[in-house]
Amino acid sequence: MNDFFAQIPTQISALHSQIFEPERLPIAIAALLIVTLLGMIVGPFRGNANPFYWGLVNTIFGKLGSRMNKVGRPKGDLIFRGFILSAFVLLLSFLLGRLLQIAAGTYSTWSLIEILALCACLSSGAVWAAIGRLYRALHEKKVIAGAYYAIARSSYTDLSKNDDYTITRVGMGLALRAFDKAMVAPILWFLIGGLPLLFLYSSLASMAWRFGKDGHFGGFGDAILALEKLMGWVPNLLSGVLIALAGILTPTAGMTRAFIALFKSKGTAKYAEGGLAVTAAAFALAVSLGGPTKDLEGVAIKRGWVGSPKATAQLQAKHLHRVMYLCFMAHLLLLASLCAAMIFA
């Protein structure tokens, strides 16, 4: 019996080596800390709190994708066009990741190339800074430069004709989805496949953000959303678990009801609308998230309502404070998990 327990650390270490490279754990921890601290200080880059690489992909391929996504064309034609564009972007992203990985192995720079590359695909502190500005604008009832612009651009949502309740829900959804798509998922794929899979997933997440429209405008974004879901489903599950666990560390939140919600079918978010990350937060904070909006191109995004039927949808500035606290605790749990994995590895 003593020999069995003595072999547990060795068995865990062997499992780690089969799933991912343990040497990448310190790089992931360093990148997480950098984007969190630097993002809070600097804030959103040009009003966009999403990862830098998302912005780069959108700058290069955003207009091309908009021209290819012509309204009125047959749905099959649009799906094929979306697939062709996504395949081209994926190929370039994979090659970029491969070149950077070769460079990282060639030049001894204390993993600096890998850390910077991972930082380019992550975002947390910048999102918190954007939501912090929105919180002050709503709480103090005054105009703060860039408060609404950063939320609108980062979530790709038109906020010009929305009330404070809707804007608050959009801000809360942005924080939760950023934790999933711009923190947990890229780190997980980096640990599994290094820089090539990191950039592969990040390019998919960027195009899903830009063209997916949360699955409410079938056609051009269908193939993109399908590919992103293929790589993002497991990270979304992990994000939901971490957010649910963060409920026990967040005042007035609830962990038990969040975990129960992960197994429910009613009142939950579809994967394209945030999935388990948004579901866990809605039930943990006892609020109603989601709801219909319009994106920056004027397309109606008819999201479903997420949360208990008894939860309130009239969200205020205090709810932004609560979701920021919940996300902060989820980040701490993610950091603790990486540190624990490094110790066992």
Disulfide bonds with the S-S distance in Angstrom:
none
